[in-house]
Amino acid sequence: MWNCFIIVLSLFCITAHSQTEDKSVIIIGSGLSGYAAARRLIENGFTDIKILEALDRTGGRIYSVPFSDGFVDLGAQWCHGQTGNIIYEMTSPHFAFGSTPFETVDPYFRFSDGSLPEQDIYVKLYGEGYKIIHSIDRVTTPNVPFGDLFMQKFNAVLATTTYQNINPEVVKYVKAELVKNVMGFFGANSWNDISPKVNNEEEKAGGDQHCTWKKQGFQTFINYLTKKSPNPSENLNIDAKVILNKKVTNIQYNKDDAAGQVTVNCADGTSYTATHVIVTPSLGYLKAHYKTLFTPALSGPKAVEIESRGVGNLGKFFMKFATPFWVLDNEPFLGIEGMWLDADKQAAIADGREWLLGIVAVYGVESFPDLLEVFLAGDYVGTFENTDTEKVIADITWWLEKFAPYMKPVPRPLAVARTKWMTHEFFLGSYSYPSMAEEQNNVRTSDLAAPIINIDEKPILLFAGEATDSKFPSMAHGAVNSGFRAATEIIEYYQA
């Protein structure tokens, strides 16, 4: 009887303690993961929340800017998938998405001398390659890089009766286009840095992979995430929790102090303390700063995962024109897959236009008949970002007139917008990708996501962002999921 009373009293004390102790939270970063974490915390009764943002704006890699008669996205552009995609599921009951038909419309191939290849054979072989790319999503073969595995399967297709007499030049150029498209998806500098095995462990939302925000931009979703929409009376007012221009320089924590708080120091000399800190910077930023950003320094599998996972490099250049001069005879225009002839490639390098070799494709922007978008990936993104805008315009004009001479003379764009994620001090890349180093070091996004707990088993340092999500890393919906997950880890501590 007495023992039972002691147990009941102990449980009462634990419950009472959890209800009265400090529940302050600092969130570092106001991107999707930071906003998602704040939403879940607020909905569960947390009020002492601060969001420290290094930039002079919110949104992180969601960056919709006014352009033409709407908004274009310099950051995340498409909602990738419908089924199992929390962004689509939260938004679609109230918003009618558009679509860029990359999966349903055949690519339009052109050579760099303006000539047209035989589209049928190029499209057919390209389709075979695309099937292989999708099949690699289901491969678990260890220690085989993406590019090597692709070529094994691609060569097997070429050995079949259908393709055994195909012109080697066709194979050469189609392969180059497939490599560019793989790079455009992952952003890697080499497709042999991508691990099919790790990629297979990650998931993909079902349905249309290129749902567009039409003219409203990805910023539309933030309104739904913060509950500004569809019913403004339910607005959680998360923006009021954000403090802009707060570059965090160091995060001090002590796992051995049950009552201690985490201290966040900023470049402007200010510091903030809280019981819990949720860290959401990009993986590129963590790679560059994790050794000095935390005291004590991060170690073990968490540090190895930061070092191992890949960071993709993507670039975009939007151009607005008075009329869509690229459309012929009112035929629909999706885009151009430009294939470099060897002589033209060398000429581009000799003329200081080598960054053009990083172009994956130039295509129209859904809902904007007056816009062209240049999409780049891989090695040359850094060169593009460091190239003066006037030169970029001149080089793109040269590219268009070379690959599509019917467009001559290409007029000067009325307005342009461009990205600089790779060289931006607070991002240092676009998004993460599954790497061979992860596979070889046997680490995963879950290692980065694991919270640091103190001796009281309290999660004092938590990690969110797309590179921490086990199901959908690299994706915006993965970032949202990760923010919800980090907040839930705090909430569950007090419910235990």
Secondary structure as the mmCIF struct_conf table of DSSP 4:
data_model
#
loop_
_struct_conf.conf_type_id
_struct_conf.id
_struct_conf.beg_label_comp_id
_struct_conf.beg_label_asym_id
_struct_conf.beg_label_seq_id
_struct_conf.end_label_comp_id
_struct_conf.end_label_asym_id
_struct_conf.end_label_seq_id
HELX_RH_AL_P HELX_RH_AL_P1 TRP A 2 THR A 20
BEND BEND1 GLU A 21 GLU A 21
STRN STRN1 VAL A 25 ILE A 28
BEND BEND2 GLY A 31 GLY A 31
HELX_RH_AL_P HELX_RH_AL_P2 LEU A 32 GLU A 43
TURN_TY1_P TURN_TY1_P1 ASN A 44 GLY A 45
STRN STRN2 ILE A 49 LEU A 52
BEND BEND3 ALA A 54 THR A 58
TURN_TY1_P TURN_TY1_P2 GLY A 60 ARG A 61
STRN STRN3 SER A 64 PHE A 67
TURN_TY1_P TURN_TY1_P3 SER A 68 ASP A 69
STRN STRN4 GLY A 70 ASP A 73
BEND BEND4 LEU A 74 GLY A 75
STRN STRN5 CYS A 79 CYS A 79
BEND BEND5 GLN A 82 GLN A 82
STRN STRN6 THR A 83 THR A 83
TURN_TY1_P TURN_TY1_P4 GLY A 84 GLY A 84
HELX_RH_AL_P HELX_RH_AL_P3 ILE A 86 THR A 91
TURN_TY1_P TURN_TY1_P5 SER A 92 HIS A 94
STRN STRN7 GLY A 98 SER A 99
TURN_TY1_P TURN_TY1_P6 PHE A 102 THR A 104
BEND BEND6 VAL A 105 VAL A 105
STRN STRN8 PHE A 109 PHE A 111
TURN_TY1_P TURN_TY1_P7 SER A 112 ASP A 113
BEND BEND7 GLY A 114 GLY A 114
HELX_RH_AL_P HELX_RH_AL_P4 GLN A 119 ILE A 136
TURN_TY1_P TURN_TY1_P8 ASP A 137 ARG A 138
TURN_TY1_P TURN_TY1_P9 PRO A 142 ASN A 143
HELX_RH_AL_P HELX_RH_AL_P5 PHE A 146 LEU A 158
TURN_TY1_P TURN_TY1_P10 ALA A 159 ALA A 159
BEND BEND8 THR A 160 THR A 160
TURN_TY1_P TURN_TY1_P11 THR A 161 ASN A 165
HELX_RH_AL_P HELX_RH_AL_P6 PRO A 168 PHE A 186
BEND BEND9 ASN A 189 ASN A 189
HELX_RH_3T_P HELX_RH_3T_P1 TRP A 191 ASP A 193
STRN STRN9 ILE A 194 ILE A 194
HELX_RH_AL_P HELX_RH_AL_P7 PRO A 196 GLU A 201
BEND BEND10 GLU A 202 GLU A 202
STRN STRN10 GLY A 206 GLY A 206
BEND BEND11 GLY A 207 GLY A 207
BEND BEND12 GLN A 209 GLN A 209
STRN STRN11 CYS A 211 THR A 212
TURN_TY1_P TURN_TY1_P12 LYS A 214 GLN A 216
TURN_TY1_P TURN_TY1_P13 PHE A 218 PHE A 218
HELX_RH_AL_P HELX_RH_AL_P8 GLN A 219 LEU A 225
TURN_TY1_P TURN_TY1_P14 THR A 226 LYS A 227
BEND BEND13 SER A 229 PRO A 230
HELX_RH_3T_P HELX_RH_3T_P2 PRO A 232 GLU A 234
HELX_RH_3T_P HELX_RH_3T_P3 ILE A 238 LYS A 241
STRN STRN12 VAL A 242 ILE A 243
BEND BEND14 ASN A 245 ASN A 245
STRN STRN13 VAL A 248 GLN A 252
TURN_TY1_P TURN_TY1_P15 LYS A 255 ASP A 256
BEND BEND15 ALA A 258 ALA A 259
STRN STRN14 VAL A 262 CYS A 266
TURN_TY1_P TURN_TY1_P16 ALA A 267 ASP A 268
BEND BEND16 GLY A 269 GLY A 269
STRN STRN15 SER A 271 ALA A 274
BEND BEND17 THR A 275 THR A 275
STRN STRN16 HIS A 276 VAL A 279
HELX_RH_AL_P HELX_RH_AL_P9 LEU A 283 LEU A 293
STRN STRN17 PHE A 294 THR A 295
BEND BEND18 PRO A 296 PRO A 296
HELX_LH_PP_P HELX_LH_PP_P1 ALA A 297 LEU A 298
HELX_RH_AL_P HELX_RH_AL_P10 GLY A 300 SER A 308
BEND BEND19 ARG A 309 ARG A 309
STRN STRN18 GLY A 310 VAL A 311
STRN STRN19 LEU A 314 LYS A 320
BEND BEND20 ALA A 322 THR A 323
TURN_TY1_P TURN_TY1_P17 PHE A 325 TRP A 326
TURN_TY1_P TURN_TY1_P18 ASP A 329 ASN A 330
STRN STRN20 GLY A 335 MET A 339
HELX_RH_AL_P HELX_RH_AL_P11 ASP A 342 ALA A 350
TURN_TY1_P TURN_TY1_P19 ASP A 351 GLY A 352
HELX_RH_3T_P HELX_RH_3T_P4 GLU A 354 GLY A 358
STRN STRN21 ILE A 359 VAL A 365
TURN_TY1_P TURN_TY1_P20 GLU A 366 SER A 367
STRN STRN22 PHE A 368 ALA A 377
HELX_RH_3T_P HELX_RH_3T_P5 GLY A 378 TYR A 380
HELX_RH_AL_P HELX_RH_AL_P12 VAL A 381 GLU A 385
TURN_TY1_P TURN_TY1_P21 ASN A 386 ASN A 386
BEND BEND21 THR A 387 THR A 387
HELX_RH_AL_P HELX_RH_AL_P13 THR A 389 PHE A 403
HELX_RH_3T_P HELX_RH_3T_P6 PRO A 405 MET A 407
HELX_LH_PP_P HELX_LH_PP_P2 LYS A 408 LYS A 408
BEND BEND22 PRO A 409 PRO A 409
HELX_LH_PP_P HELX_LH_PP_P3 VAL A 410 PRO A 413
BEND BEND23 LEU A 414 LEU A 414
STRN STRN23 ALA A 415 ARG A 418
TURN_TY1_P TURN_TY1_P22 MET A 422 THR A 423
TURN_TY1_P TURN_TY1_P23 GLU A 425 PHE A 427
BEND BEND24 LEU A 428 SER A 430
STRN STRN24 SER A 432 TYR A 433
STRN STRN25 SER A 435 SER A 435
HELX_RH_AL_P HELX_RH_AL_P14 MET A 436 ASN A 441
TURN_TY1_P TURN_TY1_P24 ASN A 442 ASN A 442
HELX_RH_AL_P HELX_RH_AL_P15 THR A 445 ALA A 449
HELX_LH_PP_P HELX_LH_PP_P4 ALA A 450 PRO A 451
STRN STRN26 ILE A 452 ILE A 453
TURN_TY1_P TURN_TY1_P25 ILE A 455 ASP A 456
STRN STRN27 PRO A 459 PHE A 463
BEND BEND25 GLY A 465 GLY A 465
HELX_RH_3T_P HELX_RH_3T_P7 GLU A 466 THR A 468
BEND BEND26 SER A 470 PHE A 472
TURN_TY1_P TURN_TY1_P26 PRO A 473 SER A 474
BEND BEND27 MET A 475 MET A 475
HELX_RH_AL_P HELX_RH_AL_P16 ALA A 476 GLN A 495
#
